[in-house]
Amino acid sequence: MVDVREAITRAHHEEWARVVAGLARRFGDLDIAEEAAADAFATAVERWPADGVPPNPGAWLTTTANRKAIDRIRRENKRDDKQKEARMLYDDNPVEPLGAIDDERLRLIFTCCHPALAMESRVALTLRMVGGLTVPEIARAFLVQETAMGQRITRAKAKIKAARIPYRVPGADDLPARVSGVLAVLFLVFNEGYLASGPDSDPVRHDLTAEAIRLTRLVRALLPQDGEVAGLLALMLLTEARRTARVSAGGELVTLGEQDRGAWDAALIAEGHRLVRERLAAGVAPGRYQILAAINAVHTSARDMRDTDWSQVVALYDQLVRLDPSPIVALNRAIAVAELDGPEVALAAVDRLDDTLAGYHAYHATRADLLRRLGRGRQARAAYDRAIELAGNTAETAYLTRRRDQLG
């Protein structure tokens, strides 16, 4: 039974986006694609324990999902024309040209990231349709209520349907208008994999980080001269290089300062550094992802925390704040400031973010650490309590709990 459950979980990680993308191409309707895919996985949960895991789970799920979609369309009487029904059954329509990149999931991303949608809707819809994240997971990533996020995704799908937005990778002239939304989506998918927000999932989801990197490589093949695409790929590689050192054997998060740097992936670091140097040599003002990649290049160049060039890290964050003055960037800058100017200076900067980040676990975790370093144990404990209450990641919760309990 455990093997079947693991097989279903693995199939969901590996096949969800491909099944949804195939249905969306065939039926041209995101609602039908998502619902039929969900029905297929629900059927797998019912049948695989009794029938056994099929030899090719992906093919089984695709076939089942297609049948579910056709059944759903028939029941809802949306296709009463016999010829249309025949086309659905035999799927003999000529496949639309795939464009420069033959990848169903990338086509689905570009569909979800159409400029007709607001940026937040593009990101949320793609996380749901391509990343397979649940509405609560996406709501946590955006720091909004689940109801509001569910409504946002529903409206986005309805707008794609009403506007008859084509399901394809856009032409070369359309790419610049789409690419920023695509990169935002891929970065959030990567982040959800690197620090999963749900208490019921693995603390690190390599399937998501690997898929985000794979898709970003495809986007780079489409736009090899785009600095932000190269920057995001470098950022992902340099972050992914530390993945195996981030969670202990006991399932606890290991902070950057405590990680075994010998366990970092040297090949990923080398590739990430090459991309950062490539962008520096271009002599073009960097964007957000290039600056974040440069920050990670500084971290992955240091032998340990004490060897880190914190003045360079803070200078890069100063540059980033001018491009992206968000409270989360300000919080991350404050963490670097704590290493350069001390925890008291950093705490003052963090406390100024209370109005916007009071519901964000990392804000309280950062405050807790700074208060601990200042010897303000009672306040640190309260901040740890609040961070633990808000944190969804099991490894992070374990780490915060230990640090709180060490206060005595």
C-alpha positions, -999 to +999 in steps of 0.1 A: +000+000+000+029+023+008+044+017-026+011+025-043+007+057-023+043+067-033+036+058-069+006+081-070+024+109-053+053+105-077+029+104-107+013+136-095+046+153-092+059+141-126+027+139-147+002+165-135+015+194-157+019+171-188-016+157-185-032+191-180-011+206-209-022+178-232-059+182-223-057+220-227-042+216-262-068+190-272-099+206-257-089+243-255-105+247-221-085+251-189-115+242-167-120+209-185-083+202-185-079+207-147-111+189-137-105+159-160-069+156-147-081+158-111-107+131-119-080+108-134-058+111-103-088+105-081-096+073-101-059+062-097-063+066-059-094+042-061-081+017-086-043+013-082-044-002-047-067-030-061-054-033-097-018-025-091+003+004-105+001+003-143+034-002-162+032+033-176+014+056-151+017+086-173+000+070-203-027+055-180-034+089-165-035+106-199-059+080-213-081+081-182-081+119-182-091+121-219-120+098-212-131+118-182-130+150-202-151+135-230-176+122-204-177+156-188-184+174-221-211+149-230-228+152-196-227+190-197-240+189-233-214+213-244-207+194-276-239+181-292-225+183-327-217+147-339-187+158-359-171+176-330-177+147-308-161+124-333-130+146-334-128+145-296-130+107-296-104+101-323-083+132-318-073+134-354-071+171-356-037+183-370-016+193-341-009+231-341+028+238-347+047+238-315+069+267-324+106+269-315+103+247-284+085+214-285+073+213-249+036+211-239+042+225-204+060+256-217+031+262-241+007+260-212+029+285-192+028+310-221-010+306-223-014+313-186+010+342-188-009+361-215-007+399-211-045+401-210-042+388-174-030+408-145+005+398-134-007+382-101-034+362-120-008+349-145+014+337-117-014+322-096-029+304-126+003+289-138+012+277-103-021+259-103-022+246-138+015+238-144+030+235-109+000+215-096+000+235-064-031+236-044-050+268-038-040+270-001-003+266-012-006+294-037-025+316-012+004+312+013+029+321-014+010+353-021+002+360+016-036+362+008-067+344+019-075+311+002-110+323-009-095+353-026-069+332-043-095+307-055-116+335-070-085+350-087-077+317-104-113+312-115-115+346-130-082+341-149-095+309-165-127+325-174-109+354-191-087+331-211-118+313-223-138+344-231-109+361-249-102+329-269-065+331-260-047+306-282-028+277-266+007+281-281+042+294-275+040+330-289+059+343-318+092+361-314+076+395-315+053+385-286+079+371-263+092+402-246+057+411-234+052+376-219+086+367-206+085+387-173+053+369-162+068+336-172+100+342-152+079+353-121+060+320-124+091+299-127+107+316-098+077+310-076+075+273-087+112+270-078+107+287-044+078+264-035+100+234-043+130+248-024+110+256+008+076+239+004+049+259+022+025+230+031+028+210+063+016+179+045+043+179+018+080+171+018+100+201+032+119+202-001+103+192-034+130+184-058+104+177-085+094+214-085+129+228-084+141+205-112+110+213-134+115+251-128+152+248-138+143+227-169+117+251-181+139+281-175+166+264-196+139+262-224+131+299-220+168+307-222+170+287-255+142+309-268+158+341-256+195+336-253+203+373-251+178+382-224+198+391-192+170+384-168+164+349-182+201+342-177+200+358-143+171+337-131+187+305-144+219+314-125+199+322-094+181+288-095+214+269-101+232+286-072+203+280-049+197+245-060+234+237-054+228+241-017+196+219-016+211+187-002+228+206+027+196+225+037+178+197+057+194+175+083+190+138+085+165+145+113+144+166+090+154+200+104+163+231+084+200+238+083+207+275+080+233+289+056+259+294+084+256+259+096+255+241+062+283+217+052+297+236+022+315+205+011+281+190+003+272+218-021+270+208-058+302+222-074+290+217-110+258+238-104+278+265-087+303+266-116+275+269-141+258+296-121+290+316-117+296+314-154+262+329-161+268+357-135+301+365-151+285+365-186+260+391-174+287+413-158+307+412-191+276+423-210+279+457-194+241+462-192+224+474-160+212+443-143+176+435-134+161+418-103+171+383-110+206+392-121+212+410-088+198+381-068+221+357-087+250+380-079+241+379-042+241+341-043+274+341-062+289+360-033+276+334-008+287+304-029+322+319-033+328+321+004+345+294+024+322+301+054+300+327+069+329+347+083+346+347+049+315+362+032+318+397+017+288+411+036+296+447+024+292+435-012+260+416-003+245+447+013+255+469-016+238+445-040+206+446-018+208+484-019+208+481-057+179+457-056+158+479-033+159+506-060+144+481-085+121+462-062+112+482-030+091+454-016+090+446+021+104+411+016+135+425-002+139+450+027+136+420+052+164+401+033+185+432+032+181+436+070+194+400+075+226+410+056+229+442+075+229+422+108+261+406+097+277+438+086+264+464+112+251+442+140+217+429+151+205+461+167+207+481+135+190+452+116+163+449+142+153+486+138+150+480+101+129+449+106+106+465+130+097+491+105+082+463+083+056+452+109+026+468+091+032+448+059+048+416+071+030+408+104+014+377+088+047+364+073+065+337+092+100+348+080+095+383+094+089+368+129+117+342+125+141+370+116+130+391+146+134+361+168+170+355+157+179+392+161+163+394+196+181+362+206+215+376+195+207+408+215+200+387+247+163+397+248+151+361+255+115+368+265+108+388+233+127+363+212+106+335+226+074+353+217+087+360+181+096+323+177+062+313+189+046+335+163+070+322+135+062+286+144+025+293+143+027+308+108+054+285+093+040+257+071+073+239+062+080+210+086+118+214+084+116+251+092+091+245+121+115+219+136+144+244+134+124+273+149+112+250+177+147+239+186+160+275+187+131+286+208+136+257+233+173+266+235+164+299+251+156+281+283 
